């Protein structure tokens, strides 16, 4: 069970200002959370394999393939660009690094 001094210590470490009116509410809420965790600790997990996902599905990755654009596509893209340099869009500097 969380006590007043523990709540103030948690608030201090979290840099949260807690008023006197909030203390009892927060203590009640935190104790409810701890009760929920205590219920979970009663579950027998012996011989249960830890998992990182709730399903056994795996993501299937494909290899990236570079497909060159046709000259027609390049012309359309570059015609709409404000400025081009060596087949790259040239833009104004955004960051002063």
Secondary structure as UniProt FT lines:
FT   HELIX           4..14
FT   HELIX           20..41
FT   TURN            46..47
FT   HELIX           71..79
FT   STRAND          84..85
FT   TURN            86..87
FT   STRAND          88..89
//
